[in-house]
Amino acid sequence: MTTDAPLMLFNSLSRTTERFAPIDPRMVRVYSCGPTVYNYAHLGNLRAYVFTDTLRRVLNWKGWPVNHVINITDVGHLTSDADEGEDKMELAASRAGGTIWQIAAHYTAAFKSDLAALNVRPPTLWSTATDHIQDMIAFARAVEAAGAAYELESGLYFDVSKVPDYGRLAGARGDETVGRIAEVEGKRNPADFAIWRRSPPGAERQMEWLSPWGPGAPGWHLECSVMSMKYLGEQFDIHTGGIDHREIHHCNEIAQNQAFTGSAQTGANLWMHNNFLVDRGGKMSKSKGGFATLASLVDRGFHPLAYRLLCLSAHYRSELEFSPETLAAALTRLRRLVIAIAALKADVGAADWLRAAAEAGDSRGAALDYQRASIEQGLSAGARERIARFDAAISDDLMIPQALPILEAAAADKKLPAEERLKLVATMDLALGLDLLSLGRADLRVRPADATIAEAEVEALIAERKAARAAKDYAAGDAIRDRLALAGVEIMDGDPLGWDWRAQAG
């Protein structure tokens, strides 16, 4: 199913917004940089996957199937973008007293669990670095044979002077950016980077492989070039990642791609980057410790989809400020939507299309364009006008902050029949991924880890308070409210569907 609005996407390579047209109209090919699985993903990491999932949903919503690959980096790379420091995976294994393989398996499972909690649909393919070491060695040999790499005592290095316009993706690369790349004796150019790292003499590494350049491990940048080309072709549609990848990692990917293919092809037609999640202390970093995880939010009583909604409330290319206050505001916004939708569902009752749409809303749904056509069948001109405005917003470089109010207004528009309003929510949420048809008020009552009162006791006290207020015994009602407040339970008397509540973290 297609719409009238062309999809416009910002290309970091050209620094312009371009009309998107897939190389093959039958399948859009997307590659996303995945995590290095040495620790739990922090919230800044996860913003990147909410962005990529939204992009994929919008592509599906507009009628394009998507072949989506995300890599899992279970080969250690170094603790900084400077191409220096300790190996992240080796360091994590040493601290935990386990093997790298155990560390990688544990944090890979945790990462996938986080994505599922955020209703991020799994990719077509998870591509794991350690499964592709021989592919990486073959790729590096081809780059060396093309004259774009040279060997030093510490390994094989890429010569950035051998490719045209190196660093164009980063824009004006000043001394500060180049200074983030390690100085290694013998390098021909300051920006040259390691393709293969030879293990130091006498070093005991858990992960190393034999290669033409000695035992060692691939450089970080190599794996994405190898796996994206293997599964999506030498030139595919879209490559995504965080904005921190734009300055070095993706520039190096492009250079490797050009040397390997012997052309000016960059590997992807569009390079798309989401901006940072920031707190009052600055950019979050899991290498430095003290980061916030999705589990930490749940422990404080916040539903994971409140964080997804927070991410959607800012444009992906803008910085997003994170604080308990902004997250609480997102949870309140989500709760209001869920309450309004519950009223619509009560009016509409059981309907075949509603059950089918709810099932399609979860992360396993595939043919979103088919579901959309089914949901939108028979809608009035007024309802279709709202869909057109929603489509125009999401087609404008994923302008989700403008699309969200259109959904909220559609749910509240009493000029439209309840069933049409619910269908509007259903079709729009296919692109947003908030699971609005399945989410209930009780789901949003996430019990904080340090909660001091049981849910059954809360419900009994609320029922007692309702009876007291119905009998005009306001003093007794206030006393119960105060008792609940001391236990960290907030009562929302303004809930039009009956009083709601949530437990606050202590």
For each residue, the residues with C-beta under 8 A, 3 or more apart:
1: 62 63 369 370 372 373
2: 62 63
3: 62 388 391 395
4: 388 391
5: 388 391 392 395 396
6: 19 20 395
7: 19 20 58 59 62 395
8: 17 18 19 20 395 396 397
9: 17 18 20 238 270 272 397 398
10: 16 17 18 272 317 397
11: 14 15 16 17 18 269 270 271 272
12: 15 169 246 271 272 273
13: 168 169 266 270 271
14: 11 18
15: 11 12 171
16: 10 11
17: 8 9 10 11 397
18: 8 9 10 11 14 270
19: 6 7 8
20: 6 7 8 9 237 270
21: 25
22: 25 27 28 29 64 237
23: 29 235 236 237 269
24: 27 28 29
25: 21 22 64
26: 65
27: 22 24 64 65 66 67
28: 22 24 59 64 65 66 67 237 238
29: 22 23 24 66 67 232 233 236 237 238
30: 52 55 56 59 66 67 68 69 232 236 237 238 239 240
31: 68 69 70 71 224 227 228 231 232 236 238 239 240 268
32: 48 49 52 68 69 70 71 123 239 240 241
33: 48 70 71 224 239 240 241 242 245 249
34: 70 71 72 73 126 127
35: 41 45 72 73 107 111
36: 73 74 76 77 88 89
37: 72 73 74 89 103 104 107 108 111
38: 76 88 89 91 92 103 104 107
39: 92 107 286
40: 107 110 111 114 286 293 295
41: 35 45 46 110 111 114 286 293 294
42: 45 46 284 285 286 291 292 293
43: 46 47 277 284 291 292 293 294 297 307 322
44: 47 48 242 276 277 283 284 285 291
45: 35 41 42 48 49 242 286
46: 41 42 43 49 50 114 115 118 294 307
47: 43 44 50 51 242 274 277 311 320
48: 32 33 44 45 51 52 240 241 242 274
49: 32 45 46 52 53 115 118 120
50: 46 47 53 54 118 120 308 311 312
51: 47 48 54 55 240 274 311 316 398
52: 30 32 48 49 55 56 68 70 120 240 274
53: 49 50 56 57 115 118 119 120 121 433
54: 50 51 57 58 312 316 398 400 431 432 433
55: 30 51 52 58 59 238 240 272 398
56: 30 52 53 59 60 66 68 121
57: 53 54 60 61 121 368 430 431 432 433
58: 7 54 55 61 62 394 395 398 431
59: 7 28 30 55 56 62 64 66
60: 56 57 63 64 65 66 367 368 369 430
61: 57 58 368 369 372 394 430 431
62: 1 2 3 7 58 59 369 391 395
63: 1 2 60 369
64: 22 25 27 28 59 60 369
65: 26 27 28 60
66: 27 28 29 30 56 59 60 124
67: 27 28 29 30 124 125 231 232
68: 30 31 32 52 56 123 124 125
69: 30 31 32 123 124 125 127 227 228 231 232
70: 31 32 33 34 52 123 125 126 127
71: 31 32 33 34 126 127 128 129 223 224 227
72: 34 35 37 104 108 111 126 127 128 129
73: 34 35 36 37 77 129 220 223
74: 36 37 89 100 101 104 108 128 129 130
75: 89 129 130 133 207 217 218 223
76: 36 38 87 88 89 90 91 100 207 217
77: 36 73 87 88 219 220
78: 82 83 84 85 86 87 88 220
79: 85 86 87 88 91 287
80: 83 84 85 180 287
81: 180 181 244 247 248 249
82: 78 85 180 181 182
83: 78 80 181 182 184 193 194 219
84: 78 80 182
85: 78 79 80 82
86: 78 79 90 91
87: 76 77 78 79 90 91 205 217
88: 36 38 76 77 78 79 91 92 287
89: 36 37 38 74 75 76 92 93 100 103 104 206 207
90: 76 86 87 93 94 100 205 206 207
91: 38 76 79 86 87 88 94 95
92: 38 39 88 89 95 96 100 103
93: 89 90 96 97 98 99 100 102 103 206
94: 90 91 97
95: 91 92
96: 92 93 102 103
97: 93 94
98: 93 102 103
99: 93 102 103 206
100: 74 76 89 90 92 93 103 104 206 207
101: 74 104 105 206
102: 93 96 98 99 105 106
103: 37 38 89 92 93 96 98 99 100 106 107
104: 37 38 72 74 89 100 101 107 108 130
105: 101 102 108 109
106: 102 103 109 110
107: 35 37 38 39 40 103 104 110 111
108: 37 72 74 104 105 111 112
109: 105 106 112 113
110: 40 41 106 107 113 114
111: 35 37 40 41 72 107 108 114 115
112: 108 109 115 116 122
113: 109 110 116 117
114: 40 41 46 110 111 117 118 293 294 295 304
115: 46 49 53 111 112 118 120 122 363
116: 112 113 119 120 122 363
117: 113 114 294 298 304
118: 46 49 50 53 114 115 294 304 305 307 308
119: 53 116 305 308 362 363 433 434 435
120: 49 50 52 53 115 116 363 433
121: 53 56 57 363 364 365 433
122: 112 115 116 126 363
123: 32 68 69 70 126
124: 66 67 68 69
125: 67 68 69 70 231
126: 34 70 71 72 122 123
127: 34 69 70 71 72 131 132 227 230 231
128: 71 72 74 131 132
129: 71 72 73 74 75 132 133 218 223 227
130: 74 75 104 133 207
131: 127 128
132: 127 128 129 135 136 223 226 227 230
133: 75 129 130 136 137 209 218
134: 137 138
135: 132 138 139 226 227 230
136: 132 133 139 140 218 222 223 226
137: 133 134 140 141 196 209 211 212 218
138: 134 135 141 142
139: 135 136 142 143 222 225 226 256 260
140: 136 137 143 144 149 156 195 196 211 213 218 222
141: 137 138 144 145 212
142: 138 139 145 146 260
143: 139 140 146 148 149 158 195 256 259 260
144: 140 141 147 148 149 150 151 156
145: 141 142
146: 142 143 149 162 259 260 262
147: 144 159 162
148: 143 144 158 159 162 163 255 259
149: 140 143 144 146 156 157 158 159 195 259
150: 144 156 157 159 188
151: 144 155 156 157 213
152: 155 156 157 184 185 186 187
153: 186 198
154: 184 194 197 198 200
155: 151 152 194 195 196 197 198 213 214 216 219
156: 140 144 149 150 151 152 194 195 196 213
157: 149 150 151 152 184 187 188 192 193 194 195
158: 143 148 149 192 193 194 195 252 255 256 259
159: 147 148 149 150 162 188 189 192
160: 163 166 167 189 191 192 193 255
161: 166 188 189
162: 146 147 148 159 259
163: 148 160 166 254 255 258 259
164: 258 264
165: 168
166: 160 161 163 191 251 255
167: 160 170 173 191 251
168: 13 165 171 251 254
169: 12 13 246 250 251 254 266 271
170: 167 173 177 246 247 248 251
171: 15 168
172:
173: 167 170 177 178 191 247 251
174: 177 178
175: 178 179
176: 179 180
177: 170 173 174 180 247 248
178: 173 174 175 181 190 191
179: 175 176
180: 80 81 82 176 177 247 248
181: 81 82 83 178 190 191 192 193 248
182: 82 83 84
183: 187 190
184: 83 152 154 157 187 192 194
185: 152
186: 152 153
187: 152 157 183 184 190 192
188: 150 157 159 161 192
189: 159 160 161 192
190: 178 181 183 187
191: 160 166 167 173 178 181
192: 157 158 159 160 181 184 187 188 189
193: 83 157 158 160 181 219 221 248 252
194: 83 154 155 156 157 158 184 197 219
195: 140 143 149 155 156 157 158 218 219 221 222 256
196: 137 140 155 156 211 213 216 217 218 219 222
197: 154 155 194 216 217 218 219
198: 153 154 155 213 214 215 216
199: 203 205 208 214 215 216 217
200: 154 203
201:
202:
203: 199 200
204:
205: 87 90 199 208 217
206: 89 90 93 99 100 101
207: 75 76 89 90 100 130 217
208: 199 205 215 216 217
209: 133 137 215 216 217
210: 214 215
211: 137 140 196 214 215 216
212: 137 141
213: 140 151 155 156 196 198 216
214: 155 198 199 210 211
215: 198 199 208 209 210 211
216: 155 196 197 198 199 208 209 211 213
217: 75 76 87 196 197 199 205 207 208 209
218: 75 129 133 136 137 140 195 196 197 222 223
219: 77 83 155 193 194 195 196 197 222
220: 73 77 78 223 249
221: 193 195 224 225 249 252 253 256
222: 136 139 140 195 196 218 219 225 226 256
223: 71 73 75 129 132 136 218 220 226 227
224: 31 33 71 221 227 228 249 253
225: 139 221 222 228 229 253 256 257 260 267
226: 132 135 136 139 222 223 229 230
227: 31 69 71 127 129 132 135 223 224 230 231
228: 31 69 224 225 231 232 236 239 253 267 268
229: 225 226 232 233 234 257 260 267
230: 127 132 135 226 227
231: 31 67 69 125 127 227 228
232: 29 30 31 67 69 228 229 236
233: 29 229 236
234: 229 257 261 265 267
235: 23 265 266 267 268 269
236: 23 29 30 31 228 232 233 239 267 268 269
237: 20 22 23 28 29 30 268 269 270
238: 9 28 29 30 31 55 268 269 270 271 272
239: 30 31 32 33 228 236 250 253 267 268 270 271 272
240: 30 31 32 33 48 51 52 55 271 272 273 274
241: 32 33 48 245 246 249 250 272 273 274
242: 33 44 45 47 48 245 273 274 276
243: 246 273 274 275 276
244: 81 247 249 276
245: 33 241 242 248 249 250 273
246: 12 169 170 241 243 249 250 251 271 273
247: 81 170 173 177 180 244 251
248: 81 170 177 180 181 193 245 251 252
249: 33 81 220 221 224 241 244 245 246 252 253
250: 169 239 241 245 246 253 254 271 273
251: 166 167 168 169 170 173 246 247 248 254 255
252: 158 193 221 248 249 255 256
253: 221 224 225 228 239 249 250 256 257 267
254: 163 168 169 250 251 257 258 266 267
255: 148 158 160 163 166 251 252 258 259
256: 139 143 158 195 221 222 225 252 253 259 260
257: 225 229 234 253 254 260 261 265 266 267
258: 163 164 254 255 261 262 263 264 265 266
259: 143 146 148 149 158 162 163 255 256 262
260: 139 142 143 146 225 229 256 257
261: 234 257 258 265
262: 146 258 259
263: 258
264: 164 258
265: 234 235 257 258 261
266: 13 169 235 254 257 258 269 271
267: 225 228 229 234 235 236 239 253 254 257
268: 31 228 235 236 237 238 239 271
269: 11 23 235 236 237 238 266
270: 9 11 13 18 20 237 238 239
271: 11 12 13 169 238 239 240 246 250 266 268
272: 9 10 11 12 55 238 239 240 241
273: 12 240 241 242 243 245 246 250 317
274: 47 48 51 52 240 241 242 243 316 317
275: 243 316 317 318 319 320
276: 44 242 243 244 283 284 319 320
277: 43 44 47 283 284 319 320 322
278: 282 283 284 319 320 321 322
279: 282 284 292 321 322 323
280: 323
281:
282: 278 279
283: 44 276 277 278
284: 42 43 44 276 277 278 279 291 292 322
285: 42 44 288 291
286: 39 40 41 42 45 289 291
287: 79 80 88
288: 285 291
289: 286
290:
291: 42 43 44 284 285 286 288
292: 42 43 279 284 296 297 322
293: 40 41 42 43 114 296 297
294: 41 43 46 114 117 118 297 298 304 307
295: 40 114 298 299
296: 292 293 299 300
297: 43 292 293 294 300 302 304 306 307 327
298: 117 294 295 301 302 303 304 446
299: 295 296 448 449 450 505
300: 296 297 324 448 449 505
301: 298 446 447 448 451 502 503 504 505
302: 297 298 306 307 327 328 331 446
303: 298 306 331 334 443 444 446
304: 114 117 118 294 297 298 307 308
305: 118 119 308 309 334 434 435 439
306: 297 302 303 309 310 327 330 331 334 444
307: 43 46 118 294 297 302 304 310 311 327 330
308: 50 118 119 304 305 311 312 433 434
309: 305 306 312 313 330 331 333 334 434
310: 306 307 313 314 320 322 326 327 330
311: 47 50 51 307 308 314 320
312: 50 54 308 309 400 401 404 432 434
313: 309 310 320 330 333 400 401 404
314: 310 311 318 319 320 401
315: 318 397 398 399 400 401
316: 51 54 274 275 398 400
317: 10 273 274 275 397
318: 275 314 315
319: 275 276 277 278 314
320: 47 275 276 277 278 310 311 313 314
321: 278 279 326
322: 43 277 278 279 284 292 310 326 327
323: 279 280 326 327
324: 300 327 328
325: 328 329
326: 310 321 322 323 329 330
327: 297 302 306 307 310 322 323 324 330 331
328: 302 324 325 331 332
329: 325 326 332 333
330: 306 307 309 310 313 326 327 333 334
331: 302 303 306 309 327 328 334 335 444
332: 328 329 335 336
333: 309 313 329 330 336 337
334: 303 305 306 309 330 331 337 338 434 439 444
335: 331 332 338 339 441 444 500
336: 332 333 339 340 408
337: 333 334 340 341 407 408 411 434 436
338: 334 335 341 342 436 439 440 441 443 444
339: 335 336 342 343 441 495 496 497 500
340: 336 337 343 344 411 412
341: 337 338 344 345 411 422 425 436 437
342: 338 339 345 346 440 441 497
343: 339 340 346 347 496 497
344: 340 341 347 348 411 418 421 422 425
345: 341 342 348 349 354 422 437
346: 342 343 349
347: 343 344 418 419
348: 344 345 351 354 418 419 422
349: 345 346
350: 354 355
351: 348 354 355 419
352: 355 356
353: 356 357 374 375 423 426
354: 345 348 350 351 357 358 422 426 437
355: 350 351 352 358 359
356: 352 353 359 360 371 374
357: 353 354 360 361 371 374 375 426 437
358: 354 355 361 437 438
359: 355 356 362 365
360: 356 357 365 368 371 430
361: 357 358 365 426 429 430 433 435 436 437 438
362: 119 359 365 435 438
363: 115 116 119 120 121 122
364: 121
365: 121 359 360 361 362 368 371 430
366:
367: 60 370 371
368: 57 60 61 360 365 371 372 430 431
369: 1 60 61 62 63 64 372 373
370: 1 367 373 374
371: 356 357 360 365 367 368 374 375 430
372: 1 61 368 369 375 376 427 430
373: 1 369 370 376 377
374: 353 356 357 370 371 377
375: 353 357 371 372 423 426 427 430
376: 372 373 379 384 387 423 427
377: 373 374
378:
379: 376 383 384 387 420 423 424
380: 383 384 416 420
381: 384 385
382: 385 386 415 416
383: 379 380 386 387 410 416 420 423 424
384: 376 379 380 381 387 388
385: 381 382 388 389
386: 382 383 389 390 406 409 410 413 424
387: 376 379 383 384 390 391 424 427 428
388: 3 4 5 384 385 391 392
389: 385 386 392 393 406
390: 386 387 393 394 403 406 407 410 428 431
391: 3 4 5 62 387 388 394 395
392: 5 388 389 395 396
393: 389 390 396 399 400 402 403 406
394: 58 61 390 391 398 399 400 403 431
395: 3 5 6 7 8 58 62 391 392
396: 5 8 392 393 399 402
397: 8 9 10 17 315 317
398: 9 51 54 55 58 315 316 394
399: 315 393 394 396 402 403
400: 54 312 313 315 316 393 394 403 404 432
401: 312 313 314 315 404
402: 393 396 399 405 406
403: 390 393 394 399 400 406 407 428 431 432
404: 312 313 400 401 407 408 432
405: 402 408 409
406: 386 389 390 393 402 403 409 410 428
407: 337 390 403 404 410 411 424 425 428 429 432
408: 336 337 404 405 411 412
409: 386 405 406 412 413
410: 383 386 390 406 407 413 416 421 424 425 428
411: 337 340 341 344 407 408 421 422 424 425
412: 340 408 409 421
413: 386 409 410 416 421
414:
415: 382
416: 380 382 383 410 413 420 421 424
417: 420 421
418: 344 347 348 421 422
419: 347 348 351 422 423
420: 379 380 383 416 417 423 424
421: 344 410 411 412 413 416 417 418 424 425
422: 341 344 345 348 354 411 418 419 425 426 437
423: 353 375 376 379 383 419 420 426 427
424: 379 383 386 387 407 410 411 416 420 421 427 428
425: 341 344 407 410 411 421 422 428 429 436 437
426: 353 354 357 361 375 422 423 429 430 436 437
427: 372 375 376 387 423 424 430
428: 387 390 403 406 407 410 424 425 431 432
429: 361 407 425 426 432 433 434 435 436 437
430: 57 60 61 360 361 365 368 371 372 375 426 427 433
431: 54 57 58 61 368 390 394 403 428
432: 54 57 312 400 403 404 407 428 429 436
433: 53 54 57 119 120 121 308 361 429 430
434: 119 305 308 309 312 334 337 429 439
435: 119 305 361 362 429 438 439
436: 337 338 341 361 425 426 429 432 439
437: 341 345 354 357 358 361 422 425 426 429
438: 358 361 362 435
439: 305 334 338 434 435 436 443 444
440: 338 342 443 444
441: 335 338 339 342 444 445 497 500
442: 445
443: 303 338 439 440
444: 303 306 331 334 335 338 439 440 441 502
445: 441 442 455 501 502 503
446: 298 301 302 303 502 503
447: 301 451 455 503
448: 299 300 301 451 488 503 504 505 506
449: 299 300 505
450: 299 505 506
451: 301 447 448 487 488 503 505 506
452: 487 488 506
453: 457 458 484 487 488 489 503
454: 457 458
455: 445 447 458 459
456: 459 460
457: 453 454 460 461
458: 453 454 455 461 462 484 487 489 501 503
459: 455 456 462 463
460: 456 457 463 464
461: 457 458 464 465 480 483 484
462: 458 459 465 466 480 484 491 499 501
463: 459 460 466 467
464: 460 461 467 468 480
465: 461 462 468 469 476 477 480 481 491 499
466: 462 463 469 470 499
467: 463 464 470 471
468: 464 465 471 473 474 476 477 480
469: 465 466 472 473 474 477
470: 466 467
471: 467 468
472: 469
473: 468 469 476 477
474: 468 469 477 478
475: 478 479
476: 465 468 473 479 480
477: 465 468 469 473 474 480 481
478: 474 475 481 482
479: 475 476 482 483
480: 461 462 464 465 468 476 477 483 484
481: 465 477 478 484 485 491
482: 478 479 485 486
483: 461 479 480 486 487
484: 453 458 461 462 480 481 487 489 491 501
485: 481 482 488 489 490 491
486: 482 483
487: 451 452 453 458 483 484 503
488: 448 451 452 453 485 503 504 505 506
489: 453 458 484 485 501 502 503 504
490: 485 501 502 503 504
491: 462 465 481 484 485 499 500 501
492: 495 499 500 501 502
493: 499
494:
495: 339 492 498 499 500
496: 339 343
497: 339 342 343 441 500
498: 495
499: 462 465 466 491 492 493 495
500: 335 339 441 491 492 495 497
501: 445 458 462 484 489 490 491 492
502: 301 444 445 446 489 490 492
503: 301 445 446 447 448 451 453 458 487 488 489 490
504: 301 448 488 489 490
505: 299 300 301 448 449 450 451 488
506: 448 450 451 452 488
